[in-house]
Amino acid sequence: MNTSNKLKIFNDPIYGFITIPNPLIFDLIAHPYFQRLRRITQMGLSYLVYPGAHHTRFHHALGCLHLMQKVVRILTFKGVSISQDEENALYVAILLHDIGHGPFSHAMEHSIVHNIDHESISLRFMEQLNREFKGQLSLAITMFKGDYPRKFFGQLISSQLDMDRSDYLKRDSFYTGVSEGNINSERLISMMNVVEDQLVIEKKGIFSIEKFLTARRLMYWQVYLHKTSLVAEQMIINVLKRAKILAQQSVELNVSSSFEFFLKETIDNTNFDSHVLNQFSELDDYDIIAALKSWQNHPDAVLSNLSARLLDRKLFKIKFLKKSQIPEALKQLKNNCLKRINCTKDDASYFVFSGTIKNTAYKPYDDGISILHKDGTISDVIDASDNLNLKGLSKTVKRHYICFPKELL
């Protein structure tokens, strides 16, 4: 087989040239399952806040592959034994780690399907690809599931210092223009080592870890949990909720066949079979946008109202309140909604609703980030650092909010 035409490069705005290490990786990238990621935005509806945030899961997966190649080079240079099979499995696992994302990434993760997350769907995609590629993904699947005995492989794929986070913080910072998230991934990787098959960071890299954790906290508050992104995500969830009810009442919705399947069927972990997987592989952001464009003129007042608001960026207002203030605020706003939007009492919940967000930048000790000291001892970064702010990053911060149309004020 001629493999020379498969060892191509991608020009990435973050890292420059990204190389494809072997023909198997090329074939996986060329597969329709992976090409679908070109049509899945990395940051959901965040482009409604940050106009540049139109990058895709395809970009992100290639970035993770690039960083993983750097990790392998650093670790092997430091004397860590990594076989060719282990190296290839690492590349496959990190390349495909997000292949199970649905339209708009996290925004609709529990609306299209129920009680099954994107990691579980990624695993199903990998198992299907493994059958197509005659078992070449078996070791990658073992690593992805965290079952490989050499634990650091799984930590590089999924942990609090994995290549996933190392890429998305830097990439999302670049595309949003939020400079606080611009971590030094090169420095982080150069400080990595392995002790007894556990991933560690050499002590001289501790300041880079502090910056990494602080950047993650800031990116969550400024970007991922930005109030406008948050309300847009809740609105699109409500659009799907309404569409599902109408579809199950046999109301005509004019959507793609794959989208129609998920609107009419209730899919969860118990019935997500190969047929459902094929339907899911046909679904992307374009199905949802096309549906919204059609639904803005739909006879159902709730569906048309919400769809038009999303398309025209006439988003609900969001207010953060104390938890004790939420019930009274909801009651008052729903009463206003009945008078001003001409909706029923049941329909008011599509326009006035509440929720809670959480942010924990770091979870110490249990699978935390380990620091390797010069004397050979290992400790958690919380204990190794003299930065008192790191202890604060390990606390879960909750914020409660209500959403409602601005005209209700």
Secondary structure, 3 states (H helix, E strand, C coil): CCCHHHCCEEEECCCEEEECCCHHHHHHHHCHHHHHHHHCECCCCHHHCCCCCCCEHHHHHHHHHHHHHHHHHHHHHCCCCCCHHHHHHHHHHHHCCCCCCCCCHHHHHHHHCECCCHHHHHHHHHHHHHHHCCCCCHHHHHHHCCCCCCHHHHHHHCCCCCHHHHHHHHHHHHHHCCHHHCCCHHHHHHCEEEECCEEEEEHHHHHHHHHHHHHHHHHHHHHHCCHHHHHHHHHHHHHHHHHHHHHCCCCCCCCCHHHHHHHHCCCECCCCCHHHHHHHCCCCHHHHHHHHHHHCCCCCHHHHHHHHHHHHCCCCEEEEECHHHHHHHHHHHHHHHHHHCCCCCCHHHHCCEEEEEEECCCCCCCCCCEEECCCCCEEEHHHHCCCCHHHHHCCCEEEEEEEECHHHC
